[in-house]
Amino acid sequence: MINCRPLMTVSISTAALLVTAPLLAHHGAVTQPSLYLTDDFVELQGEIVEVLWRNPHTRARMSVVDENGNEQLWEIELSPGPRGLERSGINRDDLLGPARAAGYVSRRDADSLGALHILLPDGREYAQGNRELLWGGDRFTNSFQEIDEEQAAEERRTATSIFRTWGRRQGPRPQADEYHHLLTERGRELAAGFYAPRDNPELECRTGVGASMMDPTPLRIVDEGDRISIHQAEYNVHRTIWLDPEASGAEPAASPYGFSVGRWEDDVLIVHTTDIDFPYLDPYGTPQSDQTEYLERFELEETDGQVALNYSLTATDPVLYAEPIVFARSRQWQPGRVFEEFNCAHEWDGTE
């Protein structure tokens, strides 16, 4: 058990801790300066009094008492969702009680900490990625998500073209500073104002095509004859790609995922999406207008027995983009990957 000293907050320089791979949190990486105050590494010691055991990521409330005896209630943001923590051997009740947390304070909320480390009441420490333990003791071991072997065998037998279960995105998510120079003056103005208000739709468990397709979680592409469906694990997103909308009776209608029409060029699926009713291209506040259009490419690649999906999205917007914005990433085939329930909550509503 943790032997708690008088409860207090401690702020130390980032140079005092070796920070390695970025934390892919729900609102973006904790190491991303536009989202978090990364110049100061903050350590909190207190008591976790409440836990929100829900996606898109686990959150906890920690009561901290400063040197003057004043109590402050902090929200601790943990990147893994409940299933990810459970695979590491952490359950909801394990977080309750005397604990420590360390990371960066959110720019949106001065009482919210994006945690890179958390020391549980039983003395075990959870450290993101390959970070060295901050307080010593036992480290939790991350485990892979479950594979359904029967489902995997069936998919290996029947999989054709791009119609498979694809694993995590390869490489980091494209970052806003890589393409914000392509925005028009109005686009840059809107992007610059994003982080002041709490206006990120992901805080309300909503997402769009650009964010969803670049998400690290797995996706499944299914051939349904006159249409193709895409199921993205994060936010339990379901998209429909119409191959012959007129014959299917499908009519354009504005939605967060727009109206998508696909065609085949040899073995490559080309998807054109219009009628997009969603304010942002990505989780970082890159704006898009109602004139935004997407052109996506889904291409199968087989090399030395490895099967990959090469994917790209080109976004054009005559109002907000001076030049097209292009995202491109690949995924590896992962037959039998089990999609965990994505039970999202954006508020502390008392529901577990």
BALOBA-1460 file (C-alpha; in Angstrom, 3 decimals):
// residues 352
<rec num="1" residu="m" x="0.000" y="0.000" z="0.000"/>
<rec num="2" residu="i" x="1.120" y="3.596" z="-0.551"/>
<rec num="3" residu="n" x="2.475" y="5.355" z="2.498"/>
<rec num="4" residu="c" x="1.051" y="8.826" z="1.851"/>
<rec num="5" residu="r" x="2.875" y="11.908" z="3.104"/>
<rec num="6" residu="p" x="0.835" y="15.117" z="3.557"/>
<rec num="7" residu="l" x="-1.062" y="15.648" z="0.316"/>
<rec num="8" residu="m" x="0.404" y="18.253" z="-1.995"/>
<rec num="9" residu="t" x="1.161" y="19.070" z="-5.616"/>
<rec num="10" residu="v" x="4.698" y="19.014" z="-6.964"/>
<rec num="11" residu="s" x="5.845" y="20.632" z="-10.213"/>
<rec num="12" residu="i" x="9.241" y="19.665" z="-11.609"/>
<rec num="13" residu="s" x="11.074" y="20.381" z="-14.858"/>
<rec num="14" residu="t" x="10.575" y="18.013" z="-17.748"/>
<rec num="15" residu="a" x="14.324" y="17.526" z="-17.766"/>
<rec num="16" residu="a" x="13.945" y="15.547" z="-14.553"/>
<rec num="17" residu="l" x="12.167" y="12.755" z="-16.383"/>
<rec num="18" residu="l" x="13.039" y="10.940" z="-19.569"/>
<rec num="19" residu="v" x="9.927" y="11.065" z="-21.760"/>
<rec num="20" residu="t" x="9.847" y="8.568" z="-24.624"/>
<rec num="21" residu="a" x="7.024" y="7.618" z="-26.990"/>
<rec num="22" residu="p" x="4.011" y="9.960" z="-27.111"/>
<rec num="23" residu="l" x="0.815" y="9.116" z="-25.271"/>
<rec num="24" residu="l" x="-2.075" y="8.780" z="-27.685"/>
<rec num="25" residu="a" x="-4.852" y="10.171" z="-25.526"/>
<rec num="26" residu="h" x="-8.440" y="10.789" z="-26.550"/>
<rec num="27" residu="h" x="-7.889" y="14.537" z="-27.070"/>
<rec num="28" residu="g" x="-4.467" y="14.037" z="-28.612"/>
<rec num="29" residu="a" x="-1.019" y="13.252" z="-27.287"/>
<rec num="30" residu="v" x="-0.296" y="14.414" z="-23.738"/>
<rec num="31" residu="t" x="3.079" y="15.492" z="-25.113"/>
<rec num="32" residu="q" x="1.395" y="17.779" z="-27.663"/>
<rec num="33" residu="p" x="2.053" y="21.432" z="-26.630"/>
<rec num="34" residu="s" x="-1.124" y="22.720" z="-28.286"/>
<rec num="35" residu="l" x="-3.193" y="20.577" z="-25.920"/>
<rec num="36" residu="y" x="-1.092" y="20.365" z="-22.754"/>
<rec num="37" residu="l" x="1.311" y="22.589" z="-20.845"/>
<rec num="38" residu="t" x="4.336" y="20.463" z="-21.620"/>
<rec num="39" residu="d" x="6.931" y="22.841" z="-20.204"/>
<rec num="40" residu="d" x="6.073" y="21.708" z="-16.676"/>
<rec num="41" residu="f" x="5.860" y="18.089" z="-15.569"/>
<rec num="42" residu="v" x="3.383" y="17.973" z="-12.684"/>
<rec num="43" residu="e" x="3.125" y="15.357" z="-9.966"/>
<rec num="44" residu="l" x="0.014" y="15.011" z="-7.808"/>
<rec num="45" residu="q" x="-0.453" y="13.032" z="-4.635"/>
<rec num="46" residu="g" x="-3.855" y="12.552" z="-3.124"/>
<rec num="47" residu="e" x="-6.829" y="10.236" z="-3.016"/>
<rec num="48" residu="i" x="-8.795" y="9.013" z="-6.008"/>
<rec num="49" residu="v" x="-12.398" y="9.317" z="-4.926"/>
<rec num="50" residu="e" x="-14.300" y="8.586" z="-8.148"/>
<rec num="51" residu="v" x="-13.659" y="6.770" z="-11.423"/>
<rec num="52" residu="l" x="-15.455" y="7.090" z="-14.761"/>
<rec num="53" residu="w" x="-14.904" y="3.615" z="-16.222"/>
<rec num="54" residu="r" x="-15.992" y="4.499" z="-19.743"/>
<rec num="55" residu="n" x="-14.542" y="5.141" z="-23.185"/>
<rec num="56" residu="p" x="-13.097" y="7.078" z="-24.949"/>
<rec num="57" residu="h" x="-10.651" y="6.963" z="-22.079"/>
<rec num="58" residu="t" x="-10.731" y="6.302" z="-18.375"/>
<rec num="59" residu="r" x="-10.986" y="9.303" z="-16.076"/>
<rec num="60" residu="a" x="-10.654" y="9.677" z="-12.332"/>
<rec num="61" residu="r" x="-11.187" y="12.410" z="-9.779"/>
<rec num="62" residu="m" x="-8.368" y="12.944" z="-7.318"/>
<rec num="63" residu="s" x="-8.702" y="14.974" z="-4.134"/>
<rec num="64" residu="v" x="-5.455" y="16.842" z="-3.479"/>
<rec num="65" residu="v" x="-4.690" y="18.969" z="-0.400"/>
<rec num="66" residu="d" x="-2.016" y="21.636" z="-0.806"/>
<rec num="67" residu="e" x="0.491" y="22.864" z="1.794"/>
<rec num="68" residu="n" x="-2.031" y="25.421" z="3.058"/>
<rec num="69" residu="g" x="-4.651" y="22.793" z="3.711"/>
<rec num="70" residu="n" x="-6.821" y="23.746" z="0.734"/>
<rec num="71" residu="e" x="-8.505" y="20.882" z="-1.108"/>
<rec num="72" residu="q" x="-8.559" y="20.766" z="-4.899"/>
<rec num="73" residu="l" x="-10.398" y="18.212" z="-7.045"/>
<rec num="74" residu="w" x="-8.401" y="17.209" z="-10.134"/>
<rec num="75" residu="e" x="-9.565" y="15.216" z="-13.133"/>
<rec num="76" residu="i" x="-6.981" y="12.625" z="-14.108"/>
<rec num="77" residu="e" x="-7.144" y="11.589" z="-17.765"/>
<rec num="78" residu="l" x="-5.828" y="8.122" z="-18.580"/>
<rec num="79" residu="s" x="-5.316" y="7.285" z="-22.234"/>
<rec num="80" residu="p" x="-6.385" y="3.626" z="-22.105"/>
<rec num="81" residu="g" x="-10.053" y="2.856" z="-22.074"/>
<rec num="82" residu="p" x="-11.426" y="0.393" z="-19.531"/>
<rec num="83" residu="r" x="-10.745" y="-2.692" z="-21.690"/>
<rec num="84" residu="g" x="-7.143" y="-1.629" z="-22.210"/>
<rec num="85" residu="l" x="-6.602" y="-1.236" z="-18.476"/>
<rec num="86" residu="e" x="-8.302" y="-4.554" z="-17.781"/>
<rec num="87" residu="r" x="-5.919" y="-6.279" z="-20.191"/>
<rec num="88" residu="s" x="-3.091" y="-4.812" z="-18.112"/>
<rec num="89" residu="g" x="-4.596" y="-6.198" z="-14.929"/>
<rec num="90" residu="i" x="-6.193" y="-2.974" z="-13.664"/>
<rec num="91" residu="n" x="-9.836" y="-2.890" z="-12.612"/>
<rec num="92" residu="r" x="-11.970" y="0.098" z="-11.686"/>
<rec num="93" residu="d" x="-11.746" y="-0.404" z="-7.932"/>
<rec num="94" residu="d" x="-7.944" y="-0.714" z="-8.119"/>
<rec num="95" residu="l" x="-7.771" y="3.047" z="-8.772"/>
<rec num="96" residu="l" x="-9.758" y="4.120" z="-5.708"/>
<rec num="97" residu="g" x="-7.784" y="5.282" z="-2.672"/>
<rec num="98" residu="p" x="-4.417" y="6.980" z="-1.974"/>
<rec num="99" residu="a" x="-2.563" y="7.409" z="-5.262"/>
<rec num="100" residu="r" x="-0.124" y="9.484" z="-7.281"/>
<rec num="101" residu="a" x="-0.371" y="10.775" z="-10.831"/>
<rec num="102" residu="a" x="2.145" y="12.615" z="-13.012"/>
<rec num="103" residu="g" x="1.907" y="14.260" z="-16.401"/>
<rec num="104" residu="y" x="0.903" y="17.556" z="-18.019"/>
<rec num="105" residu="v" x="-1.942" y="19.950" z="-17.246"/>
<rec num="106" residu="s" x="-4.555" y="20.440" z="-19.966"/>
<rec num="107" residu="r" x="-4.723" y="23.808" z="-21.706"/>
<rec num="108" residu="r" x="-8.514" y="23.461" z="-21.748"/>
<rec num="109" residu="d" x="-8.926" y="22.839" z="-18.035"/>
<rec num="110" residu="a" x="-6.491" y="23.971" z="-15.334"/>
<rec num="111" residu="d" x="-7.782" y="21.203" z="-13.051"/>
<rec num="112" residu="s" x="-7.241" y="18.378" z="-15.551"/>
<rec num="113" residu="l" x="-4.038" y="16.322" z="-15.753"/>
<rec num="114" residu="g" x="-3.082" y="14.142" z="-18.718"/>
<rec num="115" residu="a" x="-1.389" y="11.289" z="-16.888"/>
<rec num="116" residu="l" x="1.797" y="9.645" z="-18.104"/>
<rec num="117" residu="h" x="2.206" y="7.762" z="-14.811"/>
<rec num="118" residu="i" x="-0.153" y="6.647" z="-12.088"/>
<rec num="119" residu="l" x="0.767" y="4.869" z="-8.849"/>
<rec num="120" residu="l" x="-2.116" y="2.793" z="-7.566"/>
<rec num="121" residu="p" x="-3.028" y="2.339" z="-3.882"/>
<rec num="122" residu="d" x="-1.538" y="-1.188" z="-3.889"/>
<rec num="123" residu="g" x="1.880" y="0.143" z="-4.974"/>
<rec num="124" residu="r" x="1.775" y="-0.901" z="-8.642"/>
<rec num="125" residu="e" x="2.691" y="1.746" z="-11.223"/>
<rec num="126" residu="y" x="1.191" y="2.197" z="-14.672"/>
<rec num="127" residu="a" x="3.575" y="4.015" z="-17.042"/>
<rec num="128" residu="q" x="2.636" y="4.832" z="-20.611"/>
<rec num="129" residu="g" x="4.582" y="3.179" z="-23.385"/>
<rec num="130" residu="n" x="8.217" y="2.405" z="-22.616"/>
<rec num="131" residu="r" x="8.680" y="5.081" z="-19.985"/>
<rec num="132" residu="e" x="10.841" y="4.302" z="-17.007"/>
<rec num="133" residu="l" x="8.923" y="3.930" z="-13.780"/>
<rec num="134" residu="l" x="8.758" y="7.180" z="-11.850"/>
<rec num="135" residu="w" x="8.256" y="5.753" z="-8.369"/>
<rec num="136" residu="g" x="9.646" y="2.246" z="-8.763"/>
<rec num="137" residu="g" x="7.823" y="-0.891" z="-7.716"/>
<rec num="138" residu="d" x="5.988" y="-3.277" z="-10.014"/>
<rec num="139" residu="r" x="5.148" y="-2.383" z="-13.617"/>
<rec num="140" residu="f" x="1.945" y="-3.376" z="-15.319"/>
<rec num="141" residu="t" x="2.395" y="-5.400" z="-18.482"/>
<rec num="142" residu="n" x="0.396" y="-4.361" z="-21.532"/>
<rec num="143" residu="s" x="-1.338" y="-7.218" z="-23.320"/>
<rec num="144" residu="f" x="-2.624" y="-7.537" z="-26.854"/>
<rec num="145" residu="q" x="-6.295" y="-7.444" z="-27.660"/>
<rec num="146" residu="e" x="-8.114" y="-10.729" z="-28.010"/>
<rec num="147" residu="i" x="-8.123" y="-12.809" z="-31.187"/>
<rec num="148" residu="d" x="-11.070" y="-15.106" z="-31.890"/>
<rec num="149" residu="e" x="-9.289" y="-18.132" z="-33.382"/>
<rec num="150" residu="e" x="-12.420" y="-19.587" z="-34.965"/>
<rec num="151" residu="q" x="-13.242" y="-16.240" z="-36.563"/>
<rec num="152" residu="a" x="-9.605" y="-15.852" z="-37.647"/>
<rec num="153" residu="a" x="-9.639" y="-19.244" z="-39.374"/>
<rec num="154" residu="e" x="-12.845" y="-18.372" z="-41.199"/>
<rec num="155" residu="e" x="-11.453" y="-15.017" z="-42.322"/>
<rec num="156" residu="r" x="-8.245" y="-16.621" z="-43.595"/>
<rec num="157" residu="r" x="-10.415" y="-18.981" z="-45.639"/>
<rec num="158" residu="t" x="-12.777" y="-16.366" z="-47.096"/>
<rec num="159" residu="a" x="-10.882" y="-13.038" z="-47.155"/>
<rec num="160" residu="t" x="-10.661" y="-11.395" z="-50.558"/>
<rec num="161" residu="s" x="-9.326" y="-8.036" z="-51.713"/>
<rec num="162" residu="i" x="-9.623" y="-5.345" z="-49.011"/>
<rec num="163" residu="f" x="-12.533" y="-7.120" z="-47.290"/>
<rec num="164" residu="r" x="-10.835" y="-8.080" z="-44.044"/>
<rec num="165" residu="t" x="-10.211" y="-7.035" z="-40.460"/>
<rec num="166" residu="w" x="-7.365" y="-4.552" z="-40.303"/>
<rec num="167" residu="g" x="-5.254" y="-3.926" z="-37.220"/>
<rec num="168" residu="r" x="-3.934" y="-0.743" z="-35.707"/>
<rec num="169" residu="r" x="-2.793" y="2.162" z="-37.861"/>
<rec num="170" residu="q" x="0.913" y="2.001" z="-38.658"/>
<rec num="171" residu="g" x="2.921" y="5.032" z="-37.567"/>
<rec num="172" residu="p" x="1.764" y="8.151" z="-35.716"/>
<rec num="173" residu="r" x="-1.388" y="10.084" z="-36.508"/>
<rec num="174" residu="p" x="-0.710" y="13.032" z="-38.880"/>
<rec num="175" residu="q" x="-0.180" y="16.166" z="-36.809"/>
<rec num="176" residu="a" x="-1.764" y="19.546" z="-37.459"/>
<rec num="177" residu="d" x="1.556" y="21.371" z="-37.806"/>
<rec num="178" residu="e" x="2.308" y="19.189" z="-40.846"/>
<rec num="179" residu="y" x="-0.518" y="20.695" z="-42.896"/>
<rec num="180" residu="h" x="-1.893" y="23.862" z="-41.259"/>
<rec num="181" residu="h" x="0.293" y="25.905" z="-43.602"/>
<rec num="182" residu="l" x="-2.021" y="24.686" z="-46.383"/>
<rec num="183" residu="l" x="-5.013" y="26.512" z="-44.896"/>
<rec num="184" residu="t" x="-6.364" y="29.774" z="-46.255"/>
<rec num="185" residu="e" x="-6.219" y="32.872" z="-44.074"/>
<rec num="186" residu="r" x="-9.767" y="32.153" z="-42.881"/>
<rec num="187" residu="g" x="-8.864" y="28.530" z="-42.238"/>
<rec num="188" residu="r" x="-5.858" y="29.486" z="-40.109"/>
<rec num="189" residu="e" x="-7.999" y="31.959" z="-38.186"/>
<rec num="190" residu="l" x="-10.542" y="29.268" z="-37.318"/>
<rec num="191" residu="a" x="-7.834" y="26.747" z="-36.437"/>
<rec num="192" residu="a" x="-6.105" y="29.228" z="-34.129"/>
<rec num="193" residu="g" x="-9.306" y="29.752" z="-32.162"/>
<rec num="194" residu="f" x="-10.031" y="26.078" z="-31.624"/>
<rec num="195" residu="y" x="-8.241" y="25.452" z="-28.356"/>
<rec num="196" residu="a" x="-9.720" y="28.312" z="-26.358"/>
<rec num="197" residu="p" x="-13.311" y="27.032" z="-26.047"/>
<rec num="198" residu="r" x="-14.288" y="23.501" z="-25.062"/>
<rec num="199" residu="d" x="-15.691" y="22.882" z="-28.528"/>
<rec num="200" residu="n" x="-14.112" y="19.602" z="-29.567"/>
<rec num="201" residu="p" x="-16.882" y="17.227" z="-30.735"/>
<rec num="202" residu="e" x="-14.820" y="14.309" z="-29.451"/>
<rec num="203" residu="l" x="-15.560" y="15.577" z="-25.956"/>
<rec num="204" residu="e" x="-19.161" y="14.674" z="-26.817"/>
<rec num="205" residu="c" x="-18.217" y="11.264" z="-28.239"/>
<rec num="206" residu="r" x="-18.617" y="12.445" z="-31.847"/>
<rec num="207" residu="t" x="-16.100" y="12.095" z="-34.625"/>
<rec num="208" residu="g" x="-15.749" y="12.482" z="-38.395"/>
<rec num="209" residu="v" x="-14.180" y="10.620" z="-41.297"/>
<rec num="210" residu="g" x="-10.722" y="12.206" z="-41.155"/>
<rec num="211" residu="a" x="-10.289" y="11.557" z="-37.443"/>
<rec num="212" residu="s" x="-11.867" y="8.115" z="-37.572"/>
<rec num="213" residu="m" x="-9.849" y="6.728" z="-40.483"/>
<rec num="214" residu="m" x="-6.608" y="7.944" z="-38.905"/>
<rec num="215" residu="d" x="-7.513" y="6.489" z="-35.516"/>
<rec num="216" residu="p" x="-5.124" y="3.809" z="-34.215"/>
<rec num="217" residu="t" x="-7.863" y="1.284" z="-33.417"/>
<rec num="218" residu="p" x="-8.761" y="-1.542" z="-35.835"/>
<rec num="219" residu="l" x="-11.358" y="-1.425" z="-38.586"/>
<rec num="220" residu="r" x="-13.274" y="-3.946" z="-40.650"/>
<rec num="221" residu="i" x="-14.281" y="-3.616" z="-44.326"/>
<rec num="222" residu="v" x="-17.203" y="-5.763" z="-45.497"/>
<rec num="223" residu="d" x="-18.523" y="-6.458" z="-49.012"/>
<rec num="224" residu="e" x="-22.321" y="-6.156" z="-48.967"/>
<rec num="225" residu="g" x="-22.970" y="-6.412" z="-52.685"/>
<rec num="226" residu="d" x="-24.312" y="-3.024" z="-53.769"/>
<rec num="227" residu="r" x="-22.452" y="-1.303" z="-50.956"/>
<rec num="228" residu="i" x="-19.359" y="-1.565" z="-48.795"/>
<rec num="229" residu="s" x="-19.479" y="-1.062" z="-45.044"/>
<rec num="230" residu="i" x="-16.635" y="0.138" z="-42.856"/>
<rec num="231" residu="h" x="-16.759" y="-0.496" z="-39.121"/>
<rec num="232" residu="q" x="-14.231" y="1.471" z="-37.053"/>
<rec num="233" residu="a" x="-13.757" y="0.244" z="-33.472"/>
<rec num="234" residu="e" x="-13.220" y="3.724" z="-32.012"/>
<rec num="235" residu="y" x="-16.617" y="5.351" z="-31.366"/>
<rec num="236" residu="n" x="-18.212" y="2.285" z="-33.006"/>
<rec num="237" residu="v" x="-18.320" y="4.158" z="-36.318"/>
<rec num="238" residu="h" x="-20.257" y="2.591" z="-39.228"/>
<rec num="239" residu="r" x="-19.868" y="4.043" z="-42.725"/>
<rec num="240" residu="t" x="-21.586" y="3.029" z="-45.954"/>
<rec num="241" residu="i" x="-19.879" y="3.293" z="-49.343"/>
<rec num="242" residu="w" x="-22.443" y="3.093" z="-52.155"/>
<rec num="243" residu="l" x="-21.298" y="1.434" z="-55.390"/>
<rec num="244" residu="d" x="-24.434" y="2.244" z="-57.388"/>
<rec num="245" residu="p" x="-26.488" y="4.727" z="-55.368"/>
<rec num="246" residu="e" x="-29.159" y="5.212" z="-58.018"/>
<rec num="247" residu="a" x="-29.912" y="1.498" z="-58.292"/>
<rec num="248" residu="s" x="-29.861" y="1.203" z="-54.501"/>
<rec num="249" residu="g" x="-32.180" y="4.170" z="-54.010"/>
<rec num="250" residu="a" x="-29.612" y="5.976" z="-51.889"/>
<rec num="251" residu="e" x="-29.857" y="9.755" z="-51.899"/>
<rec num="252" residu="p" x="-27.283" y="12.280" z="-50.652"/>
<rec num="253" residu="a" x="-27.942" y="13.529" z="-47.143"/>
<rec num="254" residu="a" x="-25.689" y="15.634" z="-44.936"/>
<rec num="255" residu="s" x="-24.144" y="13.742" z="-42.027"/>
<rec num="256" residu="p" x="-20.873" y="13.671" z="-40.030"/>
<rec num="257" residu="y" x="-19.594" y="10.959" z="-42.426"/>
<rec num="258" residu="g" x="-21.075" y="12.501" z="-45.550"/>
<rec num="259" residu="f" x="-22.393" y="10.662" z="-48.609"/>
<rec num="260" residu="s" x="-19.810" y="8.261" z="-50.034"/>
<rec num="261" residu="v" x="-19.780" y="6.717" z="-53.513"/>
<rec num="262" residu="g" x="-17.158" y="4.150" z="-54.457"/>
<rec num="263" residu="r" x="-15.774" y="2.763" z="-57.702"/>
<rec num="264" residu="w" x="-13.089" y="0.244" z="-58.547"/>
<rec num="265" residu="e" x="-10.024" y="1.135" z="-60.586"/>
<rec num="266" residu="d" x="-8.464" y="-2.288" z="-61.169"/>
<rec num="267" residu="d" x="-8.018" y="-3.553" z="-57.582"/>
<rec num="268" residu="v" x="-8.092" y="-0.127" z="-55.915"/>
<rec num="269" residu="l" x="-11.256" y="1.203" z="-54.271"/>
<rec num="270" residu="i" x="-11.730" y="4.936" z="-54.906"/>
<rec num="271" residu="v" x="-14.286" y="6.685" z="-52.685"/>
<rec num="272" residu="h" x="-15.674" y="10.187" z="-53.259"/>
<rec num="273" residu="t" x="-17.441" y="11.751" z="-50.244"/>
<rec num="274" residu="t" x="-19.591" y="14.900" z="-50.240"/>
<rec num="275" residu="d" x="-22.355" y="16.337" z="-48.010"/>
<rec num="276" residu="i" x="-20.073" y="16.377" z="-44.969"/>
<rec num="277" residu="d" x="-21.711" y="17.953" z="-41.937"/>
<rec num="278" residu="f" x="-18.917" y="18.002" z="-39.368"/>
<rec num="279" residu="p" x="-16.825" y="21.014" z="-38.290"/>
<rec num="280" residu="y" x="-13.347" y="19.456" z="-38.160"/>
<rec num="281" residu="l" x="-11.102" y="17.300" z="-40.315"/>
<rec num="282" residu="d" x="-9.124" y="15.941" z="-37.372"/>
<rec num="283" residu="p" x="-9.086" y="15.953" z="-33.543"/>
<rec num="284" residu="y" x="-6.908" y="19.079" z="-33.545"/>
<rec num="285" residu="g" x="-9.409" y="21.652" z="-34.781"/>
<rec num="286" residu="t" x="-8.500" y="21.773" z="-38.478"/>
<rec num="287" residu="p" x="-11.714" y="23.334" z="-39.803"/>
<rec num="288" residu="q" x="-13.723" y="22.186" z="-42.773"/>
<rec num="289" residu="s" x="-16.686" y="23.870" z="-44.460"/>
<rec num="290" residu="d" x="-19.810" y="22.358" z="-45.980"/>
<rec num="291" residu="q" x="-17.963" y="22.431" z="-49.319"/>
<rec num="292" residu="t" x="-15.309" y="19.959" z="-48.172"/>
<rec num="293" residu="e" x="-14.916" y="16.808" z="-50.249"/>
<rec num="294" residu="y" x="-12.829" y="13.683" z="-49.651"/>
<rec num="295" residu="l" x="-11.160" y="11.362" z="-52.136"/>
<rec num="296" residu="e" x="-10.057" y="8.099" z="-50.491"/>
<rec num="297" residu="r" x="-7.968" y="5.222" z="-51.846"/>
<rec num="298" residu="f" x="-7.993" y="1.692" z="-50.414"/>
<rec num="299" residu="e" x="-5.334" y="-0.545" z="-51.920"/>
<rec num="300" residu="l" x="-4.281" y="-4.073" z="-50.964"/>
<rec num="301" residu="e" x="-0.555" y="-4.849" z="-50.830"/>
<rec num="302" residu="e" x="0.891" y="-8.347" z="-50.431"/>
<rec num="303" residu="t" x="4.633" y="-8.615" z="-49.795"/>
<rec num="304" residu="d" x="6.545" y="-11.653" z="-48.532"/>
<rec num="305" residu="g" x="3.422" y="-13.214" z="-47.082"/>
<rec num="306" residu="q" x="2.354" y="-9.995" z="-45.347"/>
<rec num="307" residu="v" x="-0.966" y="-8.388" z="-46.276"/>
<rec num="308" residu="a" x="-1.399" y="-4.641" z="-45.804"/>
<rec num="309" residu="l" x="-4.021" y="-2.011" z="-46.533"/>
<rec num="310" residu="n" x="-2.573" y="1.187" z="-47.949"/>
<rec num="311" residu="y" x="-5.001" y="4.023" z="-47.329"/>
<rec num="312" residu="s" x="-5.027" y="7.702" z="-48.218"/>
<rec num="313" residu="l" x="-7.508" y="10.546" z="-47.819"/>
<rec num="314" residu="t" x="-7.273" y="13.781" z="-49.793"/>
<rec num="315" residu="a" x="-9.436" y="16.611" z="-48.444"/>
<rec num="316" residu="t" x="-10.259" y="19.639" z="-50.581"/>
<rec num="317" residu="d" x="-12.131" y="22.727" z="-49.420"/>
<rec num="318" residu="p" x="-12.317" y="25.841" z="-51.642"/>
<rec num="319" residu="v" x="-13.185" y="27.977" z="-48.620"/>
<rec num="320" residu="l" x="-10.639" y="26.915" z="-46.001"/>
<rec num="321" residu="y" x="-7.820" y="25.052" z="-47.817"/>
<rec num="322" residu="a" x="-5.404" y="26.764" z="-50.183"/>
<rec num="323" residu="e" x="-4.163" y="23.297" z="-51.177"/>
<rec num="324" residu="p" x="-5.491" y="19.780" z="-50.586"/>
<rec num="325" residu="i" x="-4.646" y="18.099" z="-47.285"/>
<rec num="326" residu="v" x="-3.513" y="14.497" z="-47.608"/>
<rec num="327" residu="f" x="-3.441" y="11.765" z="-44.943"/>
<rec num="328" residu="a" x="-1.814" y="8.417" z="-45.770"/>
<rec num="329" residu="r" x="-1.228" y="5.411" z="-43.509"/>
<rec num="330" residu="s" x="-1.247" y="1.633" z="-43.745"/>
<rec num="331" residu="r" x="-2.599" y="-1.216" z="-41.622"/>
<rec num="332" residu="q" x="-1.719" y="-4.898" z="-41.354"/>
<rec num="333" residu="w" x="-4.267" y="-7.657" z="-41.810"/>
<rec num="334" residu="q" x="-5.248" y="-9.032" z="-38.414"/>
<rec num="335" residu="p" x="-7.804" y="-11.820" z="-38.864"/>
<rec num="336" residu="g" x="-10.018" y="-12.614" z="-35.892"/>
<rec num="337" residu="r" x="-9.446" y="-9.336" z="-34.100"/>
<rec num="338" residu="v" x="-12.231" y="-8.903" z="-31.542"/>
<rec num="339" residu="f" x="-13.885" y="-5.491" z="-31.510"/>
<rec num="340" residu="e" x="-14.428" y="-4.477" z="-27.905"/>
<rec num="341" residu="e" x="-17.580" y="-2.633" z="-26.895"/>
<rec num="342" residu="f" x="-17.050" y="1.111" z="-27.146"/>
<rec num="343" residu="n" x="-19.249" y="2.491" z="-24.391"/>
<rec num="344" residu="c" x="-18.571" y="6.207" z="-24.640"/>
<rec num="345" residu="a" x="-19.426" y="8.867" z="-22.066"/>
<rec num="346" residu="h" x="-18.473" y="12.548" z="-22.238"/>
<rec num="347" residu="e" x="-19.821" y="13.596" z="-18.851"/>
<rec num="348" residu="w" x="-19.692" y="12.346" z="-15.294"/>
<rec num="349" residu="d" x="-23.237" y="11.048" z="-15.360"/>
<rec num="350" residu="g" x="-22.909" y="8.476" z="-12.609"/>
<rec num="351" residu="t" x="-23.175" y="5.586" z="-15.088"/>
<rec num="352" residu="e" x="-20.476" y="2.934" z="-15.041"/>
